[in-house]
Structures are given as structure tokens and as C-alpha cells.
Amino acid sequence: MILKPLTEDILVAMEDLGVTKSELAKRLGKSKPRITQLLRGSSNMTIGTLSDIAVELGLNLDKTLKEYSVQQKKSNALELFTRFRSNVYRT
């Protein structure tokens, strides 16, 4: 899941900058409960909202997204190998 590493980066940046959820909500024109839902993962975050948060906090999410992409590719490769192996030994 991509959301977890992204929200972790956001929460770390907020803590480093001393930005509260209330302050971030005010900057984004959203309610504090909405920000809480987004950061907990209990509500979907749009690319637009993610981008707005990144801009407000001065985050560059390229590294996190690249790391996720690499992890996803490794996970997919492992899943394919596992399926292949189980099919080979099944026959």
C-alpha cells in the first residue's frame, strides 16, 4: 500500500516543521477531522490533496514514490515466481 509510506513522510515533516493537523487543515481549507481521516488512511486521498499537502510542507515525494515502485515490482516478481513454482510442482 502506497499510502502508509506517504503518510509517514507527511507526519514526520509536520512534526519537524511544528505543523499541527489543525494548522495543515486551515492551510488546505479542510477540516481537522478530514485531515485526520486522510492521515490515518481511513479516507481516500486524491492526488490533488497529496500534492497540496506536499507543497504546504515543502515535501518532495519522488523518493517515497520511487521506493514504493521498486518494492511493488519486487513483490510482483516474488508473487509470479511463487505461482510458477507451485504450478511446476503440482503437475
Secondary structure, DSSP 4 states (H G I P E B T S, - for coil): --HHHHHHHHHHHHHHHT--HHHHHHHHT--HHHHHHHHHTSS---HHHHHHHHHHHT--THHHHHHHHHHHHHHHHHHHHHHHHHHHHH-
